[in-house]
Amino acid sequence: MYRLLAFVIGYAFGNIPSGYLMGKAKKVDITRQGSGNIGTTNTLRVLGNLPGALCLVFDCLKGVIPALIIGQLTKGSDLSAVYAFYAAFGAVIGHDFPLTMKLHGGKGIATSLGLFIVSYPVIVLPQLLVFIMAVSITRYVSLGSILCAATFPFMASIAIMTGHSIFSVSDAPEIVILSFAVGILAIVRHRSNIKRLLDHSENKFSFHHRNKEDR
């Protein structure tokens, strides 16, 4: 029951469509511009650098805040860290499949970063390095995100097994499975990007946002 409650609370936070709301504040529907995605990359391209940065922060906090709330509510429990993970995991699912947007959400990378910060702070820097290196070399944000998603479960597993996470070894099987689910889901959510990367039609990153269709 605590797992389910934590997941539901996280899912509720994940349903807050940060990019979409910022677009509406500027009288712009970002679901009808650019890639149509409500995540950080499309927010940056359609609305500009500052809204894009704010979207990144807000989407990240969607994973952090419910996990911290659940962590405090279950403080003292041997499974407190597990419950916090379920809250962050719920936020990722809520961001990807929000009822507020008729299940048309983002791709979960920024919200997953919130999960990393809470559950695996030791891998945040390595994950950022993977992302920055990939984008710096190729200028494909999607490739950086995909590589992070692919490497995250393995980094997470190593962190748990070496005692560099908030989880005990006894928590490992459950948490590792969920961590792989997070990584696989992110990759699946990028399937259209993968197709465009393979046929060399993916858009490269630029700080100059565009208001036209960017598919």
Secondary structure, 3 states (H helix, E strand, C coil): CHHHHHHHHHHHHHCCCHHHHHHHHCCCCHHHCCCCCCCHHHHHHHHCHHHHHHHHHHHHHHHHHHHHHHHHHCCCCCCHHHHHHHHHHHHHHHHHCCHHHCCCCCCCHHHHHHHHHHHCHHHHHHHHHHHHHHHHHHCCHHHHHHHHHHHHHHHHHHHHHCCCCCCCHHHHHHHHHHHHHHHHHHHHHCHHHHHHHHCCCCCCCCCCCCCCCCC
